[in-house]
Amino acid sequence: MSTTTREPESAPDFDVRRHDSLGLRIQHVLHGNPVLGPLAVLIVSIIAFSIVNTRFFSATNLSLVLAQVTVIATLALGQTLVILTAGIDLAAGAIAVFSSILIANFCTKAGMPGVPALLLGFVCGTAMGAFNGFLVTRIKLPPFIVTLGTLTIFFSLNSVVSNSETVRGSDMPALMTWAGNTFPIGGFRFTYGSIIMLLLFAFFFYALGSTAWGRHVYATGDDIEAARLAGIQTNRVLFSVYTVAGLLYAAGGWILIGRLASASPNVGIDYNLDSITAVVLGGTSLFGGRGGVLGTLIGALIVGVFRNGLQLGGVEVVWQGFAVGLLVLVAVSLDQWIRKVKA
């Protein structure tokens, strides 16, 4: 009877296996906790920029960063809902800006009081989102094509309604610019718009994690056919997501009026890409079914921290955009790697 002797494992092979095991563990951790990666990036960025310029970590500057990302974060919240279903919404910024113009015109040209004008503006934003949802679910058009088309439509209507003229905040009821008012907490100054944004994130954090609707959103994005076979009304879920996103964009339009102290038809060109950037940096997969609103909030803060920190560091605007674009590529590459995890 012959016996075979197993040769001892070489040190290099052992090192490779150990490194592979470490990589797999990291991959599994990030797959189960998508928010950890963005959170680490945010913390490292804050520390790095605080070292580069001591003014960065001041209460005044951090308050400014939060105020600057409030509108984009609100739009990114609606964008997150859409992307979780494996869709995309290129009309987010257009709906927000058009809603802000409609709200302003309801007050000034139609002579409506503040509350009805604001509510009607929200209804219009919701209707625009519902129109996108109708085209996606009933006409069966791809979300990319639908929202690319409505992006142009809403921006065109925005120019027609506004006559390319800015409506001053002083010409509108105080409610319209209220979101831009600030109040102190310690050494920080927060805008009411930032508080509204944080409350919206808290609500949808609960809705996605603790309601049947939230579970259906994730299931639809993960595998729409399997969700349909499991009894989920996937078209209803998709329609609700685009409709709710439209309402959130309209809320972002109201916050935008407060931020600018006016309603301008000439803003928001980059809002669509900025909202998608925040979602991607926050760890939500562009393929749907994985991610969450907490990561999106962190992603929006990462964008704000990078732009503010680079500006304080004397970096030109073009290189600020370069840095954010590079971050997006890294985030998408990381998402692709995480999706390869084996159960």
SVG drawing of the C-alpha trace seen along z (x, -y; Angstrom):
<svg xmlns="http://www.w3.org/2000/svg" viewBox="-55 -93 62 95">
<polyline fill="none" stroke="black" stroke-width="0.4" points="0.0,0.0 1.5,-3.2 1.2,-6.5 1.6,-10.0 3.2,-12.7 1.6,-16.1 4.2,-18.8 4.1,-21.6 2.4,-24.8 4.9,-27.3 5.0,-30.7 4.1,-32.7 0.9,-30.5 -0.1,-31.1 0.3,-34.8 -1.8,-34.9 -4.5,-32.9 -4.4,-35.1 -4.7,-38.3 -7.5,-36.8 -9.3,-35.9 -8.9,-39.4 -10.2,-40.8 -13.2,-38.5 -14.0,-39.5 -13.9,-43.2 -16.0,-42.5 -18.6,-40.7 -18.7,-43.5 -19.2,-46.2 -21.8,-44.1 -23.8,-43.8 -23.1,-47.4 -22.9,-49.6 -22.7,-52.7 -19.4,-51.9 -17.3,-52.7 -18.8,-56.2 -18.6,-56.9 -14.9,-56.1 -14.3,-58.4 -16.2,-61.2 -14.3,-60.9 -10.9,-60.8 -11.8,-63.7 -12.8,-65.9 -9.6,-65.0 -7.4,-65.7 -9.0,-69.0 -8.8,-70.1 -5.1,-69.5 -4.7,-71.4 -6.7,-74.4 -7.6,-74.9 -10.6,-77.0 -12.3,-74.0 -13.3,-72.5 -14.8,-75.7 -18.5,-75.8 -19.1,-78.6 -17.6,-76.6 -19.3,-73.3 -22.6,-75.1 -21.9,-76.5 -21.2,-73.0 -24.5,-71.6 -26.4,-74.6 -24.7,-74.1 -25.6,-70.5 -29.2,-70.8 -30.8,-71.1 -28.7,-68.5 -29.3,-66.1 -33.1,-66.5 -33.0,-65.8 -30.7,-62.9 -33.2,-61.4 -35.8,-61.2 -33.1,-59.9 -32.2,-57.2 -35.7,-55.8 -35.6,-55.6 -32.1,-54.1 -33.1,-51.4 -35.5,-50.1 -32.7,-50.0 -33.9,-53.1 -32.5,-56.6 -34.0,-60.1 -32.3,-62.7 -35.1,-65.1 -34.7,-65.6 -33.1,-69.1 -35.5,-70.2 -38.6,-69.3 -37.1,-71.1 -36.3,-74.3 -39.6,-74.3 -41.5,-73.7 -39.7,-76.7 -40.7,-78.9 -44.3,-77.7 -44.5,-78.3 -43.1,-81.8 -45.5,-82.6 -48.5,-81.3 -47.7,-83.9 -46.8,-86.9 -48.7,-86.5 -51.7,-84.5 -51.8,-86.4 -52.2,-83.3 -51.4,-83.3 -48.3,-81.5 -49.7,-78.2 -52.0,-77.4 -49.2,-78.4 -46.7,-76.1 -49.2,-73.2 -50.1,-73.7 -46.4,-73.8 -46.0,-70.4 -48.9,-69.0 -47.3,-70.1 -43.9,-68.5 -45.7,-65.3 -47.6,-65.3 -44.3,-65.6 -42.9,-62.7 -46.1,-60.7 -45.8,-61.5 -42.4,-59.9 -43.8,-56.9 -46.7,-56.6 -44.3,-56.5 -42.1,-53.9 -44.8,-51.6 -47.6,-51.9 -45.8,-52.8 -42.9,-50.6 -40.2,-53.1 -36.7,-52.8 -36.3,-55.2 -33.2,-56.7 -35.0,-57.7 -38.1,-58.9 -36.3,-61.2 -33.9,-62.4 -37.0,-63.5 -38.8,-65.1 -35.6,-66.8 -35.8,-68.8 -39.5,-69.3 -39.5,-70.7 -36.6,-73.0 -38.3,-74.3 -41.6,-74.9 -39.6,-76.5 -38.2,-79.1 -41.7,-79.7 -43.5,-80.2 -40.7,-82.4 -39.9,-84.3 -36.3,-83.7 -36.8,-86.2 -35.9,-85.8 -38.6,-86.4 -37.2,-88.2 -37.8,-86.8 -39.1,-90.2 -41.9,-89.9 -43.1,-86.6 -44.8,-85.8 -42.3,-85.2 -43.2,-81.5 -41.5,-81.1 -38.1,-82.1 -38.6,-80.8 -36.5,-77.6 -33.4,-79.8 -33.7,-81.4 -31.1,-80.4 -31.1,-79.7 -28.2,-79.1 -27.3,-75.9 -24.1,-76.4 -21.6,-77.8 -23.4,-76.4 -26.1,-78.1 -28.6,-75.8 -31.1,-76.7 -34.7,-75.5 -34.2,-74.0 -31.5,-71.7 -33.8,-70.6 -36.5,-69.8 -34.0,-67.8 -32.9,-65.8 -36.5,-65.1 -37.2,-63.8 -34.2,-61.5 -35.3,-60.2 -38.8,-59.5 -37.6,-57.6 -35.0,-55.8 -37.9,-54.4 -40.2,-53.9 -37.6,-51.8 -36.5,-49.8 -39.7,-49.1 -42.6,-49.2 -44.0,-46.8 -43.6,-49.5 -39.9,-49.8 -39.4,-46.0 -41.2,-46.0 -38.9,-48.8 -35.8,-46.7 -37.3,-43.5 -38.3,-45.3 -34.9,-46.7 -33.1,-43.4 -35.1,-41.3 -38.3,-42.7 -39.4,-39.4 -38.9,-37.5 -40.8,-40.2 -43.7,-40.0 -43.8,-36.2 -43.8,-36.7 -47.0,-38.7 -45.6,-42.2 -47.4,-44.8 -44.1,-46.0 -45.7,-48.5 -47.5,-50.1 -44.3,-50.2 -42.4,-51.8 -45.2,-54.4 -45.2,-55.3 -41.5,-55.7 -41.4,-58.2 -44.4,-60.0 -42.9,-60.3 -39.6,-61.4 -41.4,-64.2 -42.8,-65.4 -39.3,-65.4 -38.0,-67.4 -40.7,-70.0 -39.7,-70.2 -36.2,-70.7 -37.4,-73.5 -39.0,-75.2 -35.8,-74.9 -33.9,-76.3 -36.0,-79.5 -35.0,-79.9 -31.4,-79.2 -31.2,-81.8 -33.8,-84.2 -35.3,-84.1 -36.7,-81.8 -34.4,-81.7 -34.9,-79.7 -31.2,-79.8 -30.0,-77.4 -30.0,-73.7 -28.1,-72.6 -25.8,-70.4 -28.4,-69.3 -29.3,-66.0 -25.7,-64.8 -25.0,-66.1 -27.9,-64.1 -26.8,-60.9 -23.2,-61.5 -24.4,-61.8 -26.4,-58.5 -23.5,-56.6 -20.9,-57.9 -23.4,-56.9 -23.1,-53.2 -26.4,-52.7 -26.0,-50.3 -26.9,-51.6 -28.1,-48.1 -30.8,-48.4 -31.8,-46.5 -28.9,-47.6 -28.2,-50.8 -30.1,-53.3 -30.9,-56.9 -28.3,-57.2 -25.6,-56.5 -27.0,-59.1 -26.9,-61.7 -23.2,-60.8 -22.6,-60.9 -24.0,-64.4 -21.8,-65.5 -18.8,-64.0 -19.4,-66.1 -19.9,-69.2 -16.8,-68.5 -14.6,-67.9 -15.7,-71.1 -15.4,-73.2 -12.1,-71.7 -10.5,-72.0 -11.7,-75.6 -10.2,-76.5 -7.0,-74.8 -6.8,-77.1 -7.7,-74.5 -9.2,-75.8 -12.9,-74.9 -12.0,-72.7 -9.9,-70.5 -12.6,-70.4 -14.9,-68.8 -12.1,-66.5 -11.8,-65.3 -15.5,-64.6 -15.6,-62.8 -12.7,-60.6 -14.6,-59.8 -17.6,-58.7 -15.4,-56.3 -13.9,-54.8 -17.3,-54.4 -18.8,-52.7 -15.7,-50.4 -16.1,-49.5 -19.8,-48.8 -18.9,-46.4 -16.4,-44.6 -18.8,-44.4 -21.6,-42.9 -19.3,-40.0 -19.4,-38.7 -20.4,-35.1 -23.1,-34.2"/>
</svg>
